[in-house]
Amino acid sequence: MKVYKFGGASVRNADGVRNLRHIVEGEENLFIIVSAMGKTTNALERVFGHMQKAEKEAANEEIKQIQAYHAEIIDDLWGEHTDINEVTLLFGQLRNIVNDIVYRKADAELWYDTIVAYGELISTTIISKYLNHTNIRNRWIDMRTTFLTNQRHKDANVDIKASKHRLRAALENTGVGVFVGQGFIGGAPDGTTTTLGREGSDYSAAVVANILGAESMSVWKDVDGVLNADPKIFKDAVKIDALNYLDTIELAYSGAQIIHPKTIKPLQNKNIPLYVRPFGDKSKPGTMICGEVEHATMPIMIYKRDQVLLVIRSKDFSFVMEEKFGVVFQLLDQYRIKTHLINNSAVDLGLCVDASWHIDDLIAALEEEDFIVEKTEDVGLLTIRNYTKELSDRYIHSQQAIIRQVNPESVRAVLKDAKF
């Protein structure tokens, strides 16, 4: 069994879906994980935002545009106007949620997950139908029923042991060797839909690979493989041929968009190689990630946008003790806010975190615990692993760095108004 994962950019239009078919053609023992098409998740987040504000008309207009976008792809794939009943039903369910549910703020994460999951449900339904239409027999799998997660909406983890029987049972006696499932989503013990965190489709594919004992997992992207920097920011980016699991985890933690941070462990536990391969040319080898690769030594640059810097101190300016750290990080976990850099002094604790709709709720909770909090928005976090003095001078010392951390392997800086 092989596992292939295709992101939203890969299937953003009919040509992308046709290319997916070209890539999977000839495979006889394959599980395909697919994300929502194009920017559908962003559009569904806007639907959720309108639902929060009781703006039903605006929410329905957004859904109408999402449906028209998918209808255009369907018509292009089939070569004529075509209605897929299952897709129509999914859009009907989405409208019913927006129009009939009485929204409560306490249920924000629950309804976020329920709404945005429709992007993956719709994309995989279209792709499964198209593959069958073009003589690639396959079975559509509902990952909400096969992945049992914890009850943590918006950032759930899959219970691999509990999910093993469910997934394997869904594949038995189907008479086909190709399966299509959704990335990013699962099901909680109470039957509600959960999501695995943004970019969680990589994690979905890794869990499938682990459960099925796959020979390999491939992530198909719009680059030739893993690059040592984002070429849109750093023009001299080059491809890395191979990485080991540990280096990949470190890069993911630092904010690299190559792979979701939770993805590696399910693969590492069974020594399953991961390939990051170019969607546009399946003949290219891409980048291999496995355990039998030496530590990476080339410079790797990662810039993470949309960050918020929080500087936290006690109101009495007392020393930042371990028990106070515990209070802070418990609240971060409660409000599902990801921390990417920690910097502390005798009285201050600096945290670079993802921008989140709960930031102000977190600050209010910290203030109730007798902390003073300073917030700086619109900052970025730059990490340079295996740095040189020339790179540090060019990309960090020439910038407005609010925080700078240096260790033997990396230099990291929180930057305001960064210019590269």
C-alpha distance (Angstrom), angle and dihedral (degrees) to the residues before:
residue distance angle dihedral
M1 . . .
K2 3.80 . .
V3 3.80 125.7 .
Y4 3.81 120.5 -145.1
K5 3.79 122.6 -171.4
F6 3.82 122.7 -162.5
G7 3.79 121.3 -168.4
G8 3.78 127.9 -144.1
A9 3.80 94.4 -97.3
S10 3.81 89.8 56.7
V11 3.82 92.9 57.8
R12 3.80 100.1 32.1
N13 3.81 92.4 121.8
A14 3.79 142.2 13.1
D15 3.81 93.0 -88.2
G16 3.79 88.8 56.4
V17 3.81 91.8 51.9
R18 3.80 90.2 48.5
N19 3.80 89.2 51.1
L20 3.81 90.0 50.6
R21 3.79 87.4 55.0
H22 3.82 89.9 50.8
I23 3.81 90.6 52.2
V24 3.81 95.6 49.3
E25 3.81 95.7 40.0
G26 3.79 111.0 118.5
E27 3.82 95.1 20.5
E28 3.79 112.5 125.0
N29 3.79 103.2 178.5
L30 3.78 106.5 41.3
F31 3.80 140.7 135.5
I32 3.80 114.0 -159.1
I33 3.81 121.2 -158.3
V34 3.82 115.1 -165.2
S35 3.80 133.3 -171.9
A36 3.79 127.4 -146.6
M37 3.80 114.0 -70.6
G38 3.80 117.7 -92.4
K39 3.80 112.7 -45.9
T40 3.81 95.0 -16.9
T41 3.81 93.7 123.2
N42 3.81 89.8 56.3
A43 3.81 90.0 49.5
L44 3.81 91.2 49.6
E45 3.79 89.3 50.1
R46 3.79 86.7 57.8
V47 3.82 88.8 51.2
F48 3.79 88.1 53.4
G49 3.81 90.8 48.1
H50 3.81 90.6 54.0
M51 3.80 89.7 47.9
Q52 3.80 90.0 54.0
K53 3.81 89.5 55.2
A54 3.83 94.0 43.3
E55 3.82 89.2 -115.9
K56 3.78 96.7 148.6
E57 3.77 96.3 163.4
A58 3.80 92.4 53.3
A59 3.82 91.2 45.2
N60 3.80 91.8 52.1
E61 3.80 91.3 47.9
E62 3.81 89.7 53.2
I63 3.81 90.2 49.7
K64 3.80 89.6 49.6
Q65 3.81 90.2 55.6
I66 3.81 92.2 46.9
Q67 3.80 90.3 51.1
A68 3.82 91.8 48.5
Y69 3.82 90.0 51.3
H70 3.80 92.1 53.5
A71 3.81 92.4 42.2
E72 3.80 89.6 56.9
I73 3.80 90.4 53.5
I74 3.81 91.9 47.9
D75 3.81 93.4 49.7
D76 3.80 90.8 48.7
L77 3.81 92.4 50.0
W78 3.81 94.5 48.7
G79 3.80 94.1 38.4
E80 3.80 92.9 -126.6
H81 3.78 140.3 46.9
T82 3.80 106.0 -61.3
D83 3.79 132.2 176.8
I84 3.79 117.6 -153.4
N85 3.79 106.9 -158.6
E86 3.79 94.2 -152.6
V87 3.82 91.4 54.3
T88 3.80 91.8 48.2
L89 3.81 88.7 51.1
L90 3.80 92.3 51.7
F91 3.80 92.0 52.4
G92 3.80 88.9 48.4
Q93 3.80 90.5 54.0
L94 3.80 90.2 49.6
R95 3.80 91.9 52.3
N96 3.79 91.1 48.5
I97 3.80 90.9 54.7
V98 3.80 92.6 50.9
N99 3.80 94.9 44.2
D100 3.82 102.1 37.9
I101 3.80 107.9 33.5
V102 3.79 120.5 94.9
Y103 3.80 101.1 -138.8
R104 3.80 121.3 -139.6
K105 3.80 123.4 -173.2
A106 3.81 90.3 -132.0
D107 3.82 88.3 64.1
A108 3.82 95.7 49.4
E109 3.82 96.6 118.5
L110 3.82 92.0 44.8
W111 3.81 93.6 54.7
Y112 3.79 92.8 39.8
D113 3.81 89.3 58.0
T114 3.79 93.6 43.3
I115 3.81 93.2 52.4
V116 3.79 102.9 40.0
A117 3.83 92.1 47.1
Y118 3.81 88.7 71.9
G119 3.79 89.5 74.8
E120 3.81 91.5 66.9
L121 3.81 94.0 38.1
I122 3.81 91.1 54.6
S123 3.82 97.0 42.7
T124 3.80 94.4 49.4
T125 3.80 92.2 46.0
I126 3.81 90.7 54.7
I127 3.80 93.6 45.1
S128 3.80 94.4 46.3
K129 3.81 90.8 49.6
Y130 3.80 91.8 47.3
L131 3.80 93.6 49.5
N132 3.79 90.5 51.0
H133 3.81 89.6 46.0
T134 3.82 89.4 55.1
N135 3.82 94.8 46.8
I136 3.78 100.5 -96.9
R137 3.79 99.4 125.6
N138 3.78 112.2 -146.1
R139 3.79 144.0 152.9
W140 3.82 124.2 -123.5
I141 3.82 111.9 -132.7
D142 3.81 123.6 -157.4
M143 3.80 103.7 -140.9
R144 3.81 90.6 -165.5
T145 3.80 87.2 73.2
T146 3.82 98.4 38.0
F147 3.83 101.8 43.7
L148 3.80 111.8 63.3
T149 3.80 108.7 -163.2
N150 3.76 135.2 179.1
Q151 3.81 119.1 -91.4
R152 3.81 92.8 -95.9
H153 3.76 107.9 120.8
K154 3.81 119.2 -152.0
D155 3.83 93.4 15.4
A156 3.80 107.8 38.8
N157 3.80 128.5 162.5
V158 3.79 123.1 -141.8
D159 3.80 118.0 -119.1
I160 3.79 95.1 -135.7
K161 3.80 95.4 -171.0
A162 3.82 93.1 51.3
S163 3.83 92.3 42.7
K164 3.81 96.1 50.6
H165 3.80 96.5 81.9
R166 3.80 93.1 41.9
L167 3.79 94.9 53.1
R168 3.77 96.3 42.1
A169 3.81 91.1 48.1
A170 3.83 90.5 52.4
L171 3.81 89.9 57.3
E172 3.81 98.2 46.0
N173 3.81 123.0 104.8
T174 3.81 94.0 -0.4
G175 3.79 96.2 127.2
V176 3.82 91.4 -133.9
G177 3.79 135.1 93.2
V178 3.80 99.9 -154.9
F179 3.80 123.0 74.2
V180 3.81 131.3 -175.2
G181 3.80 120.3 -154.9
Q182 3.78 138.3 165.3
G183 3.76 124.7 -100.7
F184 3.79 122.2 -143.5
I185 3.83 99.1 29.3
G186 3.79 140.8 88.2
G187 3.77 140.9 149.8
A188 3.82 130.5 -93.8
P189 3.82 123.5 -137.6
D190 3.83 90.1 -99.9
G191 3.82 91.2 56.6
T192 3.80 97.3 -106.1
T193 3.79 122.6 130.7
T194 3.79 119.3 -99.9
T195 3.80 132.3 -169.5
L196 3.79 125.4 -144.2
G197 3.81 99.0 -138.1
R198 3.80 128.4 -80.0
E199 3.82 111.4 -50.1
G200 3.81 87.1 18.6
S201 3.82 93.1 140.4
D202 3.82 89.1 88.6
Y203 3.80 88.4 56.8
S204 3.80 90.7 48.5
A205 3.79 91.2 54.3
A206 3.82 92.0 47.6
V207 3.81 92.0 52.2
V208 3.82 90.5 49.7
A209 3.82 89.4 49.8
N210 3.80 90.9 49.9
I211 3.81 95.2 48.5
L212 3.80 94.3 45.5
G213 3.80 95.1 40.8
A214 3.80 90.6 -123.6
E215 3.79 120.9 -161.5
S216 3.82 89.6 -134.8
M217 3.78 145.7 -14.6
S218 3.81 123.2 -137.2
V219 3.80 126.8 -164.1
W220 3.81 111.1 -159.8
K221 3.81 113.3 -149.2
D222 3.80 140.2 166.2
V223 3.82 92.2 -104.3
D224 3.81 131.7 72.7
G225 3.81 91.0 -109.2
V226 3.79 137.9 -60.9
L227 3.79 109.9 -18.9
N228 3.78 125.1 -157.8
A229 3.82 89.3 -123.7
D230 3.79 141.9 6.6
P231 3.83 103.9 -83.9
K232 3.81 89.9 -150.2
I233 3.82 88.2 65.0
F234 3.80 105.5 23.8
K235 3.81 111.2 41.4
D236 3.81 96.2 -163.1
A237 3.81 94.8 60.9
V238 3.82 116.3 144.9
K239 3.80 134.6 -168.8
I240 3.79 122.1 -98.2
D241 3.81 110.9 -141.2
A242 3.80 97.3 -157.9
L243 3.81 140.8 6.1
N244 3.77 133.7 -177.7
Y245 3.79 123.1 -126.1
L246 3.82 94.6 -105.2
D247 3.80 94.8 52.8
T248 3.80 90.2 47.5
I249 3.80 91.9 52.3
E250 3.80 90.4 49.8
L251 3.80 91.6 49.9
A252 3.80 92.7 47.2
Y253 3.81 91.2 49.5
S254 3.81 89.6 51.5
G255 3.80 89.9 56.0
A256 3.81 103.9 -94.8
Q257 3.81 110.5 158.1
I258 3.80 93.8 -143.5
I259 3.78 96.0 99.3
H260 3.80 139.4 -7.2
P261 3.84 112.1 -93.1
K262 3.82 94.1 -124.1
T263 3.80 92.9 51.6
I264 3.79 102.1 82.2
K265 3.80 103.8 60.3
P266 3.85 97.5 62.7
L267 3.82 87.9 50.9
Q268 3.79 95.4 42.7
N269 3.81 91.7 50.9
K270 3.82 89.8 63.1
N271 3.81 97.9 27.2
I272 3.81 92.4 -117.6
P273 3.82 112.5 167.2
L274 3.79 118.2 -126.7
Y275 3.79 121.7 -148.4
V276 3.80 123.8 -162.7
R277 3.79 103.0 -158.2
P278 3.83 137.2 179.0
F279 3.80 112.9 -100.5
G280 3.78 91.1 -151.8
D281 3.81 96.9 57.9
K282 3.79 119.8 26.6
S283 3.81 91.4 -173.2
K284 3.82 91.7 71.2
P285 3.83 115.8 92.9
G286 3.80 97.3 -137.7
T287 3.81 117.3 -170.8
M288 3.80 125.0 -36.2
I289 3.82 120.4 -146.1
C290 3.80 116.8 -167.0
G291 3.79 142.7 125.8
E292 3.80 98.8 -93.9
V293 3.81 98.2 69.0
E294 3.79 127.3 102.9
H295 3.78 121.7 -113.3
A296 3.82 112.7 -78.9
T297 3.80 113.6 -107.0
M298 3.80 103.8 175.7
P299 3.82 117.6 99.5
I300 3.82 112.5 -92.2
M301 3.81 120.3 -165.5
I302 3.79 123.7 -161.5
Y303 3.80 125.2 -178.6
K304 3.80 117.7 -171.4
R305 3.80 115.4 -164.7
D306 3.82 130.5 -163.8
Q307 3.79 96.1 46.7
V308 3.80 131.4 150.3
L309 3.79 124.3 -148.5
L310 3.80 115.9 -144.2
V311 3.80 119.6 -170.1
I312 3.80 109.9 -165.6
R313 3.80 128.5 -170.2
S314 3.79 137.3 161.3
K315 3.78 115.9 -98.2
D316 3.82 89.9 -124.2
F317 3.84 90.7 48.3
S318 3.80 89.4 -122.1
F319 3.79 120.2 163.1
V320 3.82 114.3 -75.7
M321 3.82 99.1 -111.6
E322 3.80 128.3 -172.4
E323 3.79 93.9 -102.7
K324 3.81 89.8 57.6
F325 3.79 90.0 50.4
G326 3.80 86.5 55.6
V327 3.81 92.5 55.6
V328 3.80 92.0 49.3
F329 3.79 96.2 48.5
Q330 3.78 93.0 43.5
L331 3.81 88.5 57.4
L332 3.81 91.6 46.5
D333 3.78 89.0 54.9
Q334 3.81 92.1 45.0
Y335 3.81 91.5 55.3
R336 3.84 93.3 40.1
I337 3.78 94.4 -122.0
K338 3.81 117.0 157.6
T339 3.79 118.8 -136.4
H340 3.82 118.5 -150.5
L341 3.80 102.7 172.3
I342 3.80 133.6 24.8
N343 3.80 122.2 -163.9
N344 3.79 122.2 172.9
S345 3.79 138.1 178.8
A346 3.80 130.5 177.8
V347 3.80 93.1 -70.8
D348 3.83 106.8 8.6
L349 3.76 133.3 72.1
G350 3.82 113.6 -164.8
L351 3.80 118.8 -163.0
C352 3.79 127.7 -175.8
V353 3.81 105.4 -156.0
D354 3.78 140.2 170.5
A355 3.79 115.9 -89.6
S356 3.80 106.6 -103.8
W357 3.77 138.3 171.8
H358 3.84 86.1 -119.0
I359 3.82 97.0 58.6
D360 3.81 93.7 101.4
D361 3.82 90.7 44.4
L362 3.81 88.6 53.7
I363 3.80 92.0 49.3
A364 3.81 91.3 50.1
A365 3.82 90.2 50.7
L366 3.81 91.5 48.9
E367 3.79 90.9 50.0
E368 3.80 89.2 52.8
E369 3.82 86.6 56.8
D370 3.85 89.2 56.5
F371 3.80 97.2 -100.1
I372 3.79 126.8 136.8
V373 3.80 112.1 -138.5
E374 3.79 128.9 -162.9
K375 3.81 115.2 -165.1
T376 3.80 125.7 -158.0
E377 3.80 114.2 -175.9
D378 3.82 132.1 -162.7
V379 3.78 97.2 34.8
G380 3.80 128.4 140.8
L381 3.79 132.7 -142.4
L382 3.80 117.7 -136.0
T383 3.80 120.1 -166.4
I384 3.80 123.3 -175.4
R385 3.80 113.8 -172.8
N386 3.80 118.5 -164.3
Y387 3.80 86.5 13.5
T388 3.77 128.0 -173.1
K389 3.79 126.6 -149.3
E390 3.81 89.3 -111.7
L391 3.83 92.2 55.4
S392 3.79 92.7 44.2
D393 3.79 91.6 50.7
R394 3.81 93.3 45.6
Y395 3.79 99.9 45.7
I396 3.82 106.4 24.4
H397 3.81 113.7 21.2
S398 3.79 90.0 48.0
Q399 3.82 91.2 55.6
Q400 3.79 135.7 72.9
A401 3.81 97.6 -96.4
I402 3.80 115.5 -170.6
I403 3.81 93.0 -177.6
R404 3.79 127.8 16.0
Q405 3.82 125.6 -171.7
V406 3.79 125.0 -175.6
N407 3.79 130.5 -173.8
P408 3.82 131.8 159.9
E409 3.83 93.2 -87.4
S410 3.78 105.3 32.8
V411 3.77 147.6 18.0
R412 3.81 120.0 -148.9
A413 3.78 130.6 -173.3
V414 3.79 137.9 -179.3
L415 3.81 104.5 -137.3
K416 3.78 132.8 -163.2
D417 3.81 118.4 -153.6
A418 3.81 92.2 -3.9
K419 3.79 117.3 -161.8
F420 3.80 120.6 -167.3
